[in-house]
Amino acid sequence: MIKLSRRSILAAAPAALALRVYPACAKDYGPGVTDTEIKIGNTVPYSGPASPYGTIGKAQAAYYKMINDKGGINGRKINFISYDDAYSPPKAVEQVRKLVEQDQVLFVESPLGTPTNSAIWAYMNQKKVPQLFVATGATKWNDPKGHPWTMGWQPNYQSEGRIYATYILKEKPEAKIGVLFQNDDFGKDYLKGLKDGLGEKNAKMVAVEGPYETTDPTVDSQIVSMKSAGCDVFVNCGTPKFAAQGIRKAAEIGWKPLHVLSSVGNSVGAALKPAGLDNSKDIVSDFYLKDPTDTAWKDDQGYKDWVAFMDKYYPEGDKTDGGNVTGYSQAQTAVQVLTQCGDNLTRENVMKQAANLKDFVLPMCLPGIKLNTSPTDFAPMKQVQMGRFDGTRWQLFGSLIAGAVEHT
């Protein structure tokens, strides 16, 4: 038997203690994290009036499966828990509470919809749970002082509205404008941005404001009233179902205005096909992601990687639906944040890293668009490019336009 002196035991103790304590100090975990797993929560409308967006959640789930097949993030597999909120604020609250209190997720990633995110906004910040990369462009998500646990992702709606105003003033300076918009913060942001962009002098150009409720069966009456009022510009800010109805009704009644379609409704698969591709010809819209129907990207590596992903991990997904580009890109952004976190996977560090994106390039973003955030800037994406639908695909024109609107 080997006997150790008291001195040798004391000398060895610090090294032994360091070996025992170091792993605990090196790793810092929040809820939903182990050495092998990271739980991420999500809500999306798999049913209800905005169900075409359900494919975004499916694309995200497929992307995380691909990441897991490649070994996960720093050795940890993603457990992506996505619930249907039916685009209903009360349902969203119920599902998010379940994610936070029962499932114990580390954070909620890209919950979709302005009304649903508005319903959980206070709760997420009270509980100090990251509400990351919300799938809505409402301007209010860029509020790091008032709501430090919530962050946007896409260009905000007021910015887009300003951009539409600039385009209309150039193309039809004497226009009478009809605006279709959802009667909530989402739609009102577009309307405000449009009017702000037109300026006080030109605000009267908006002749018809046509709000709709998500429970409305159609928006036919709004479209008819715009034609009757002599509007020669139609700004269509509907989600895919209502955007498609607006396009189709305008064609049915022979109304051919300059048609500006917002980015939320410009998916070929989810909106233009249901409306009729012929009915959609010459519509203009704005883009920040590569449109999957645009053959200009056929040799682009980012596009080819996305097609390969869809073929292997989401073969039933519609490759003409831009929602599948959105979900893929949102999940990529979350993976970047988690990669930056390393072994410090606390909710605090998740927000810290989300607020430290530096010129991050998403392969399916338009060339030149980079994501940047800081502790005082929670609006990662700030640029768009205009495009015109030729009856088959969107054709981009002009250069990138920046129109960020700061939170006040």
VOTORTI-236026 format. One record per residue (C-alpha): x negated, y, z negated; residue number from 1. Coordinates in steps of 0.02 Angstrom, whole numbers, plus 32768, in hexadecimal, padded with zeros to 4 digits. Each point is the difference from the previous one (the first is absolute). Example, Ala and Ser with C-alpha at 12.3 -4.5 7.8 and 13.67 -1.06 7.14 Angstrom:
xx yy zz miro
7D99 7F1F 7E7A 1
7FBB 80AC 8021 2
END
This chain:
xx yy zz miro
8000 8000 8000 1
7FBE 80AC 8030 2
8005 8084 7F79 3
8008 80B8 802F 4
7FBB 8087 7F8E 5
8074 808C 7FC7 6
7F98 807A 8067 7
8013 7F9D 80A1 8
80BC 7FEE 7FE3 9
8011 80BC 7FE9 10
7F95 8022 8099 11
806A 7F8D 806A 12
80A6 8043 7FC0 13
800C 809E 806B 14
7FE2 7FA0 80A1 15
807F 7F7C 7FD1 16
807D 8086 7FCE 17
7FE4 805B 80A4 18
8022 7F61 8062 19
80A1 7FE5 7FA1 20
8041 80B2 8005 21
7FCB 8036 80B0 22
8089 7FA7 8062 23
8086 8050 7F93 24
7FB3 80AC 8019 25
7FE9 7FE8 80BB 26
80B8 7FD8 8021 27
8092 806C 7FCE 28
80AB 7FC0 802E 29
80AC 804C 7FFE 30
80A6 7FA2 8009 31
800C 7F7F 808A 32
7F45 7FE4 8011 33
7F97 7F67 7FD8 34
7F5B 7FBD 8040 35
8061 7FAE 808E 36
809A 806A 8021 37
8043 80B1 801A 38
80BC 8019 7FFB 39
8045 8089 8070 40
80B8 8030 8004 41
806A 8046 808D 42
80B4 802A 802B 43
8044 8010 80B0 44
80AE 7FF7 804F 45
800C 7F4F 8042 46
80BC 8020 8006 47
8072 8097 800C 48
8001 8099 8073 49
7F42 800A 800F 50
7FE2 7F45 8015 51
7F9A 8017 80A1 52
7F76 803C 7F8B 53
7FFF 7F55 7FAB 54
7F7E 7FC7 807B 55
7F83 8077 7FAC 56
8005 7F98 7F61 57
7FED 7F5F 8064 58
7F69 8047 805B 59
7FB1 8031 7F5A 60
801D 7F52 7FB8 61
7FB2 7FB4 809C 62
7F69 8074 7FF3 63
7FE0 7FCF 7F4B 64
800C 7F49 8031 65
7F77 8020 8080 66
7F96 8056 7F7B 67
801B 7F6D 7F89 68
7FCE 7F84 8087 69
7F5D 8060 8010 70
7FDD 7FF2 7F45 71
8063 8091 7FBC 72
7FB9 80A3 7FBD 73
7F62 7FEC 7F9A 74
8033 7F4A 7FE8 75
80B3 8025 7FC7 76
8099 7FCB 8062 77
8090 807A 8019 78
80A8 7FCC 7FB9 79
8075 8072 8062 80
80AF 8007 7FB3 81
807C 8058 8072 82
80B8 8018 7FD5 83
8095 803C 8066 84
8046 80A7 7FC3 85
807F 800F 8090 86
7FCF 80BA 800D 87
8068 801A 7F64 88
7FB7 8070 7F76 89
8052 7F9F 7F70 90
7FC3 7F5C 804A 91
7F52 8048 8016 92
7FFB 8030 7F47 93
8036 7F52 7FCF 94
7F80 7FAA 806E 95
7F70 8072 7FCE 96
8024 7FEA 7F48 97
7FF8 7F44 801F 98
7F58 8012 8058 99
7FB6 806A 7F74 100
804E 7FB1 7F65 101
8015 7F4A 8031 102
7F86 7FDD 808C 103
7F7E 8073 7FB1 104
7FB9 803D 80A6 105
7F63 806B 8003 106
8056 807F 8071 107
808E 8015 807B 108
7FC5 8014 80B3 109
805C 8058 808E 110
80B2 7FFA 7FBC 111
806A 803D 8090 112
807B 8090 800B 113
8013 80B0 7FBD 114
80A0 7FE2 7F9A 115
7FBE 7F5F 7FB5 116
7F55 8047 7FD5 117
8053 809A 7FB7 118
8064 7F8E 7F8D 119
7F64 7FAA 7FBA 120
7F8D 8099 8002 121
8018 8036 7F4B 122
7FFD 7F4C 7FBF 123
7F5B 7FD6 8056 124
7FAC 809C 7FBD 125
8047 7FE8 7F51 126
7FBF 7F4C 7FFF 127
7F5C 8036 8050 128
800E 7F7E 808A 129
7FB7 8030 80AA 130
8086 801F 8084 131
7F86 7FF7 808F 132
800E 802E 80B8 133
80BC 8016 7FFC 134
8050 7FDB 80A8 135
8054 80A9 8010 136
7FBF 80A8 803A 137
805B 806E 7F84 138
7F91 8093 7FD4 139
8019 7FEA 7F45 140
7F91 7F66 7FF4 141
7F67 8071 8009 142
8012 8039 7F4C 143
7F64 7FC7 7FA0 144
8021 8077 7F6F 145
80B7 7FDB 7FE3 146
8002 7F49 8036 147
7F4E 7FBD 7FF4 148
8035 7F49 8018 149
8054 8018 80AB 150
7FA8 8014 80A7 151
803D 8013 80B3 152
7FB4 7FB2 809B 153
804A 803C 80A4 154
8009 80B4 8041 155
808A 805B 7FA5 156
80A8 802A 804C 157
7FF4 80BC 7FEB 158
7F5D 7FFD 8063 159
8055 7F9E 808A 160
8093 807A 8001 161
7F87 8092 8016 162
7FAC 7FA5 8090 163
80AA 7FE5 8055 164
8024 80B9 7FEE 165
7F5C 802F 8053 166
8025 7F89 8090 167
80B3 8041 8017 168
7FCA 80B7 7FFD 169
7F83 7FD8 808A 170
8076 7F98 806C 171
80A9 8055 7FE1 172
7FEA 80A7 7FA8 173
80B9 802C 8016 174
803F 7F57 7FC5 175
809E 7FD5 7FA0 176
7FCE 7F72 7F8D 177
8065 7F73 7FB4 178
7FB0 7FA0 7F71 179
8032 7F52 7FC5 180
7FBC 7FDB 7F53 181
801F 7F91 7F69 182
8058 8060 7F75 183
7F76 7FEE 7F7D 184
7F4F 803C 7FDE 185
7FC0 7F9D 8095 186
8070 8055 807F 187
7FFD 80AB 7FAD 188
7F42 8001 8006 189
8008 7FF0 80BE 190
8082 808A 800C 191
7F9B 8075 7F90 192
7F60 7FE0 8061 193
8059 8021 80A4 194
804B 80A4 7FC2 195
7F5C 8037 7FAF 196
7FA7 7FDD 80A4 197
8080 8062 8064 198
7FEA 8093 7F8B 199
8082 807A 7FBF 200
8017 804D 80AB 201
8029 7F5A 8053 202
8059 7FA1 7F74 203
80A7 8029 8051 204
7FCC 7F91 8091 205
803F 7F70 7F94 206
80B6 8004 8037 207
803C 7F5A 7FB8 208
7FC5 7FA8 7F63 209
803E 7F4E 8005 210
7FE2 7FA6 7F5A 211
8030 7F49 7FEB 212
800E 7F8B 7F6B 213
7FAC 7F55 8002 214
80AC 7FB4 7FE7 215
8049 8051 809D 216
802F 7F82 8087 217
7FC7 8071 808F 218
7FC0 80AF 8027 219
806A 8012 809D 220
8060 8098 7FC2 221
7F5F 8060 7FDB 222
7FC0 7FE0 80B2 223
80A5 8035 804F 224
8002 80A1 7F9A 225
7F4F 802B 803B 226
8031 7FED 80B7 227
80A0 8063 7FE3 228
7F9C 808F 7FB2 229
7F93 800B 809B 230
7F61 7FC1 7FAF 231
7F75 7FDF 807C 232
7F84 7FBB 7F82 233
8022 7F68 7F92 234
7F8E 7FE2 7F6B 235
8026 7F4E 7FCB 236
7FBF 7FDA 7F4F 237
805D 7F5D 7FE3 238
7FC0 7F5A 7FBF 239
7FFD 7F7B 808B 240
80B8 7FCF 7FF5 241
8040 80B4 8007 242
7F79 803C 8078 243
8037 7F78 8079 244
80B6 8032 7FEC 245
7FD4 80B4 8026 246
7FA0 7FD2 809D 247
808A 7F8D 803F 248
808F 8079 7FDD 249
7FA7 8090 8057 250
7FF0 7F92 809B 251
80B6 7FC8 7FF6 252
8043 80B3 8001 253
7F86 803A 8086 254
7FA2 8077 7F8D 255
7F4C 8018 803A 256
7FA7 8077 7F8A 257
7F46 800B 7FDE 258
7FFE 7F70 7F84 259
7F80 8005 7F72 260
7FFE 7F5F 7F9A 261
7FAC 7FF8 7F56 262
7F78 7F81 7FDB 263
8070 7F9E 7F8A 264
8070 7FCD 8090 265
7F8A 7FEE 8094 266
7FE0 7F44 7FFA 267
8020 7FB5 80AB 268
8039 7F5C 7FB5 269
8068 8043 7F6F 270
8050 8099 8051 271
7FE3 801A 80BB 272
802B 7F4F 8037 273
80A5 7FFE 7F9F 274
8027 80AD 8048 275
7FD2 7FCB 80B0 276
7F55 8023 804C 277
804F 805F 8092 278
805E 806E 7F84 279
7F5C 8024 7FA6 280
7F9E 803F 8095 281
7FAB 80AA 7FEB 282
8019 8006 7F43 283
7F6A 804F 7FA8 284
7FC0 7FD1 7F54 285
7F64 8006 7F94 286
7F88 7F75 7FD1 287
7F75 7FD9 7F87 288
7FF3 7F45 8022 289
7FDD 7FA9 80A5 290
80A3 7FCD 8050 291
7FFD 7F44 801F 292
805B 8012 80A6 293
7F7C 8076 8047 294
7F92 7FA1 807B 295
7F7B 8087 7FEB 296
7FC7 7F9E 7F66 297
7FF1 7F56 8055 298
7F41 8003 7FF6 299
7FF8 8058 7F58 300
7FB1 7F92 7F7A 301
8077 803B 7F77 302
8095 7FD4 806C 303
7FB8 7F57 8031 304
7FE2 7FD7 7F48 305
80B4 8031 7FD8 306
8043 7F8F 808B 307
7F96 7F70 7FC1 308
8043 801F 7F50 309
80B4 8001 803E 310
7FE6 7F62 8066 311
7FB9 7F9E 7F6C 312
8053 8049 7F66 313
80A4 804C 803B 314
802A 7FA9 80A6 315
80BB 801F 7FE9 316
7FE0 80BB 7FF0 317
802D 8076 8090 318
7F63 8044 8051 319
8063 8093 8046 320
8033 8039 7F51 321
7F8F 8087 7FBA 322
8035 7FCB 7F51 323
7F8A 7F6D 8010 324
7F71 8079 801F 325
8037 8067 7F6A 326
8005 7F6E 7F86 327
7F59 7FBF 803E 328
7FAF 80AB 7FEB 329
804B 8024 7F55 330
7FC0 7F59 7FBE 331
7F54 8026 8048 332
7FFF 80A4 7F9F 333
802B 7FA6 7F5E 334
7F77 7F80 8020 335
7F83 808E 8016 336
8032 8048 7F56 337
7FF2 7F57 7FAA 338
7F57 7FE2 8051 339
7FC3 80A7 7FBD 340
8040 7FCF 7F52 341
7F88 7F6D 7FF5 342
801A 7FAA 7F58 343
804E 809B 7FAE 344
80B3 7FD2 802C 345
8060 8070 7F8A 346
8092 806A 8035 347
7F99 809B 7FD8 348
7F73 7FCB 8072 349
8078 7FCF 808B 350
803F 80B4 8001 351
7F4F 8044 7FF3 352
7FC8 7F9D 8098 353
809F 8029 8061 354
7FD4 80B7 7FE3 355
7F51 7FE0 8042 356
801B 7FCC 80B6 357
7F7A 804F 806C 358
8016 8001 80BD 359
8051 7F54 7FF7 360
802A 7FC4 80AF 361
8091 7F88 801D 362
7FE6 7F9B 80A0 363
80B4 801D 8038 364
8000 80BB 7FE0 365
7FEE 8070 8097 366
7F4A 802B 8028 367
7FC1 8090 7F97 368
8079 7FE9 7F6F 369
7FA9 7FE0 7F5A 370
804A 7FEC 7F53 371
7FBE 8074 7F7A 372
8039 801B 7F4E 373
7FC0 8056 7F63 374
803E 801B 7F4E 375
805C 809A 8043 376
8039 7FB8 80A8 377
8077 7F6C 8002 378
8029 800D 80BB 379
7F8B 7F84 8056 380
8038 801A 80B5 381
8014 80AD 804B 382
7FFA 7FF5 80BE 383
8074 7FC8 808C 384
8003 7FFE 80BF 385
8097 801B 8070 386
803F 7F7D 807A 387
8088 7FEF 8085 388
8061 7F60 8025 389
7FF9 7FD2 80B8 390
8088 7F7C 7FFB 391
7F85 7F75 7FD6 392
7F82 8044 7F84 393
7FC8 809D 7FA5 394
7F80 806A 805D 395
7F98 806E 7F8E 396
7FD9 80B2 8032 397
7FA3 8094 7FB7 398
7F84 7FFA 7F72 399
800F 7FD4 7F48 400
8068 807E 7F9F 401
7FE9 8024 7F48 402
8096 8045 7FA3 403
7FEA 7FD5 7F49 404
8077 8055 7F89 405
7FBE 8016 7F50 406
806B 7FD6 7F69 407
803F 8098 7FA4 408
END
